[in-house]
Amino acid sequence: MLIGGFQKFSLIDYPGKICAIIFTQGCNFRCPYCHNPELVNVTEKPLDVWEILSFLETRKGKLDAVEITGGEPTLHKDLIDFIRKIKDMGFLLKLDSNGTNPNVLRALLNEGLVDYIAMDVKAPLEKYKDVVRANVDISKIKESIDLIKNNAPDYEFRTTIVKSLLSKGDIEEIAKTIEGSKIYVLQKFISSKTLDPEFIHEETYSDEELDKLSKKLEKYVAKCIVR
């Protein structure tokens, strides 16, 4: 595992749970608004995996869960073995993914290794390549969506809302793509740091617009929230 960051404590990243967060290096997307640009490429010396596992051993009974995010965690061939070690300590496991590797998600779900999956649905399917600035096998995105909807113990789909990239109609198309899901999260774009420096000046919709849109989208999903 190439780990680029580690947060020892969070109250907000795993709904209702106290968790630690592991950030993997490397991503197969190049979303210009990415707020973790330092994790997109494998450039920095990775953190020591065993030091992190040793720390987690000391947190048994104090933390509920571990979240693995990125980057894109499913790019790492040793992800499943790594998660086994965490699950053997008794932690719940939340995985963040862009959905490009459904076979990895399926293996994790079949083995009962993941308790919560948060999948980023970046755009309407026909606009994916333009938004993520990378080649995408859309069939794998659709496969991951169906897999998570039907098999994940708990999950959310989410979209980071950048106004110049996604119209309100686009966001509704995404909701149609995940129709029948339990929860869809509209994430407000925060312009603190971005992969493309030009996007530091981009905007999202107003809170009022997003709240109104979230109510409209609940005809497609059980619950839509703004975060």
N, C-alpha and C positions, 0 to 999 in steps of 0.2 A: 504494500500500500504506500502510495506517495501522498503523505499528509502535509498540507500547507498551513494548517491552523488548528487550534484546539481551544475551545471555550469551556471552562470547568463547570459553569453554572448558568442556567437560564430558566426563567419562569414563564416565558412567552412563546417558545418555539415548538413545544409539544403540547397541544391543548390539554390543560388540566393536569400536567405532569411537570415535575422538576427534572431537568435533563442537562447532560453535558453535550457539547456539539463538536463533531469532528469534521473538518473541512478537507476534502481531497483535492489534489492538484489535477489539472487537465480537463478540458472540455472540448466536445466536438461541435459546439455551436460558437458563434461569434456575435452574440446579441449586442448591438452597439450601446444599449443602456445598462449592460451588466454592472451590478454594484459590487461584484467581487472580481474585478479585472486581474488582480494579482494571482488568481487561481486558474485562469483560463489556460495558460501555458505552463509546462513543467520547466521552471527556470530556477527556482530557489531550492536550496538544500532542504529536503523534507525533514519533518520532525521524526523523532525516534518512536517507532510503533510500540516497542516494548515498554518504553517509559509511560506512554499513554495508557496501555493496558494495566501496567502496575498501579498507576494512579486510580484507575477505575476500580481496581480490587479494593482500594481503601475507601471507596465511596459506597460500597454495598450497604443497603439499608438507609442511606442518606439521599441518594439519587434514585429516581424512579426509572429513568430511561436514558438512552443515548441516541442522539440524532446524527446521522451521517449525511452530509450535504457536500456541495462542491463549488466550482467544478461540476463534473458529472461522475458520481461514484461508480456507476455500472461499467465504466471503461476499465476498471481495475480487475484483472483476472483473479486476484486473490481476495476479492471483496467477500465472497461467500464464506471462505475460511475465517476471515477476519470477523465477520458478523457472528459466526458460530462461537468464537471465543468470548464475545461480548454477551451473547445470550446465555452461555454457560455460567456466567456470573449472576444471572438472574434478572438482568435489566430488560425492560421493554426496548424495542428498537424502532425508530422512525427513520425512514429513508426518503430523501428528496431526489427526484429524478426528472429528466426531460423526456423520458419515455422512448428513447431510441433503441433500447436493448430489452425488448419484451422477454427474451429467453432467460435473461438474468432475473428479471422480476418473477417469472414463472417458477424458476428454480427456488428462489427465496420463499415464495408463497407455498409451494409444494412441501417444503421442508419445515414450514412454520417458523421461519426465522425473522419475519418482519411483522410488526404489529400495526404500523401506520405508514401509509405511503402518501406523500405529497407530490403530485405530478404537475409540472408546469406545462400548460397548454398555451403555446406562445402566440398563436394566430389562427385564423380560419385556415383550413387545410391547404387551400389553393394559394395562400399568401405566405406559407411557412418559410420557404427559401428566402424570400425578400426580407422577412423580419429577422430571422436568425443568421442570415448571411453565411449560409453553408448548405451543402447538398443534404437533402433529407429524404429518407424512404418513408413516405407518408403512410404506407401500409403498416409500418411498425408503430407509428404513433397511434393509429387507430386500434391496432392489436393491444397495445399497452392500456389504452383507455378501457377497452372491453374487459381486459384481464383484471384490472384494478376494480372496476365497477362490480364485477361478478365474484371476485375471490378475496379481495383484501379485507382483513378483519376491521380496519378502519382506514379512512382515506379522505383526501380532499383534492380537487383540481383547482388550479389557480392560474391567474394571468396577471402579469405586470402591465399596467395600463399606461402607455405612452401615447399622448394624443395625436402626434404626427404619424404614428404607425398604425393605430387602430381606431377606426371610426366606431361610433355606437352600433352601427349595423354589423361591423366586424365582430364586435364583442357578443352580439346576439347570435351570430353564426357559430361562434365558439360554444355558446351555451347549447345550441342545437346539436353540436357534435358530441357533447357529453350528456345529452338529454337522458333523464332518469337517474342522474347521480344524486348522492345525498347532500353534497355541499360543493359550492363553487365560490371561490374567493377572488374578489377583484382587489388586486394589490396596487396601492397608489405608488406611482413612480416617485422616488426620492432622489433628487439631483445632488448627491453628496460626492460620488465618484462614479465614473463610467468608463467602459472599455474604449469607446470612441469619445475623445475629448469634446467633440462638437455637441454631444448629447447632454453635457452637463447643463445646458441651457434649455433642455426640453421641458415640457409641462405635461401634467395629467389633467383630467377633468376635475371640476370643482367637487367638493364634498356633496353638495346638493345634487349635482348631475349624477354622480356615482350612486348615491342613495336611491334616487329615482330609477336609475337603470337596474340596480340590484332587485328592486321590487318587480320590475317588468320581467326579469329573467327567471323569476320563481315559477313561471308557467312551464319552464323546461326542467328545472332542478328543484329538489325538495327545499333547499335553503341556499340563498346567495347573500354573502356578507362583503362588506368593504373593510379592508385592513390597511 
